[in-house]
Each structure stands twice: as C-alpha cells, then as structure tokens.
C-alpha cells in the first residue's frame, strides 16, 4: 500500500507439540491471527488445513502416521475470497 515501505517477517517457533500432527498448520493460522490484529496491511485472515487420502477416503488434518501410510499430503490455505 501507498506509504508502507517496511517489509514484515513472521517467524513461528514451535515450543512444544503433541508429536502426532505437524505443527505447520497451527503456525500458519497463528501467523495469520498475529498479522490480522497487528494493523499492518494484510489481505487475510486465512484458514489452513492438511488433507490426506487413504483407503479411498479423504482425511482432514491427518496424523503424521496417517500421512505416511496414505497417498496424499496436501496443505490448503484460503481466505474468505479465494483458495
């Protein structure tokens, strides 16, 4: 935007997690929330999810074991306007 010249970086550092699901989806949503409330120009917020496919069925936010056994590991992010 006009008058905004500074670059913004968001770094998510995982302090702990359950060890069953990848922390990247939570990091994406957390970064979106931080930018949304910060007041900087941001075309968000976003939502994100991991999609797996195993035994003929799609799985929403599968565990790491389910992803390893499945045929698909897809990360989807979207705003309310577009995917």
C-alpha positions as a Markdown table, in Angstrom:
| # | Residue | x | y | z |
|---|---|---|---|---|
| 1 | Unk | 0.0 | 0.0 | 0.0 |
| 2 | Unk | 1.0 | 3.6 | -0.6 |
| 3 | Unk | 3.2 | 4.9 | 2.2 |
| 4 | Unk | 4.1 | 1.5 | 3.6 |
| 5 | Unk | 7.7 | 0.7 | 2.9 |
| 6 | Unk | 8.8 | -1.8 | 5.6 |
| 7 | Unk | 9.0 | -5.5 | 5.0 |
| 8 | Unk | 7.2 | -7.7 | 7.5 |
| 9 | Unk | 8.5 | -11.2 | 8.6 |
| 10 | Unk | 6.6 | -13.6 | 10.8 |
| 11 | Unk | 8.6 | -16.4 | 12.4 |
| 12 | Unk | 6.8 | -19.1 | 14.2 |
| 13 | Unk | 8.9 | -21.0 | 16.7 |
| 14 | Unk | 7.4 | -24.3 | 18.0 |
| 15 | Unk | 8.0 | -24.6 | 21.7 |
| 16 | Unk | 6.2 | -27.9 | 22.1 |
| 17 | Unk | 3.7 | -30.1 | 20.2 |
| 18 | Unk | 1.9 | -33.4 | 20.5 |
| 19 | Unk | 4.2 | -35.3 | 18.2 |
| 20 | Unk | 1.3 | -36.7 | 16.3 |
| 21 | Unk | 0.5 | -33.9 | 13.8 |
| 22 | Unk | 2.8 | -31.5 | 12.1 |
| 23 | Unk | 2.8 | -28.0 | 13.7 |
| 24 | Unk | 2.9 | -26.1 | 10.4 |
| 25 | Unk | -0.9 | -25.7 | 10.1 |
| 26 | Unk | -1.1 | -24.2 | 13.5 |
| 27 | Unk | 1.8 | -21.9 | 12.7 |
| 28 | Unk | 0.1 | -20.6 | 9.6 |
| 29 | Unk | -3.1 | -19.8 | 11.4 |
| 30 | Unk | -1.2 | -18.2 | 14.3 |
| 31 | Unk | 0.8 | -16.0 | 11.9 |
| 32 | Unk | -2.5 | -15.0 | 10.2 |
| 33 | Unk | -4.0 | -14.1 | 13.5 |
| 34 | Unk | -1.0 | -12.1 | 14.5 |
| 35 | Unk | -1.0 | -10.1 | 11.3 |
| 36 | Unk | -4.7 | -9.6 | 11.4 |
| 37 | Unk | -4.6 | -7.9 | 14.8 |
| 38 | Unk | -1.4 | -6.0 | 14.2 |
| 39 | Unk | -2.8 | -3.3 | 12.0 |
| 40 | Unk | -0.2 | -3.9 | 9.2 |
| 41 | Unk | -1.6 | -4.2 | 5.7 |
| 42 | Unk | -2.6 | -7.8 | 5.3 |
| 43 | Unk | -5.1 | -9.5 | 2.9 |
| 44 | Unk | -6.2 | -12.0 | 5.5 |
| 45 | Unk | -7.1 | -13.7 | 7.7 |
| 46 | Unk | -6.5 | -17.2 | 6.3 |
| 47 | Unk | -7.6 | -20.6 | 7.3 |
| 48 | Unk | -5.5 | -23.7 | 6.6 |
| 49 | Unk | -5.8 | -27.5 | 6.8 |
| 50 | Unk | -3.8 | -30.6 | 5.8 |
| 51 | Unk | -5.7 | -33.1 | 3.6 |
| 52 | Unk | -4.7 | -36.8 | 3.4 |
| 53 | Unk | -6.1 | -39.6 | 1.3 |
| 54 | Unk | -6.1 | -43.2 | 2.5 |
| 55 | Unk | -8.3 | -46.2 | 1.7 |
| 56 | Unk | -10.5 | -44.3 | -0.7 |
| 57 | Unk | -11.3 | -41.5 | 1.8 |
| 58 | Unk | -10.1 | -38.0 | 2.4 |
| 59 | Unk | -8.8 | -37.2 | 5.8 |
| 60 | Unk | -8.8 | -33.7 | 7.4 |
| 61 | Unk | -5.7 | -32.9 | 9.4 |
| 62 | Unk | -4.3 | -36.5 | 9.5 |
| 63 | Unk | -1.6 | -37.5 | 11.9 |
| 64 | Unk | 1.9 | -38.0 | 10.7 |
| 65 | Unk | 1.4 | -41.8 | 10.7 |
| 66 | Unk | -1.7 | -41.4 | 8.6 |
| 67 | Unk | 0.1 | -39.2 | 6.1 |
| 68 | Unk | 3.0 | -41.7 | 5.8 |
| 69 | Unk | 0.5 | -44.5 | 5.1 |
| 70 | Unk | -1.7 | -42.5 | 2.7 |
| 71 | Unk | -1.5 | -41.4 | -0.9 |
| 72 | Unk | -1.9 | -37.7 | -0.4 |
| 73 | Unk | -0.3 | -34.9 | 1.7 |
| 74 | Unk | -1.8 | -31.6 | 0.7 |
| 75 | Unk | -1.8 | -28.3 | 2.6 |
| 76 | Unk | -4.6 | -26.0 | 1.6 |
| 77 | Unk | -4.8 | -22.3 | 2.7 |
| 78 | Unk | -7.5 | -19.9 | 1.8 |
| 79 | Unk | -9.2 | -16.5 | 2.6 |
| 80 | Unk | -12.9 | -16.0 | 2.6 |
| 81 | Unk | -12.4 | -14.8 | -1.0 |
| 82 | Unk | -10.2 | -17.5 | -2.6 |
| 83 | Unk | -8.2 | -20.7 | -2.2 |
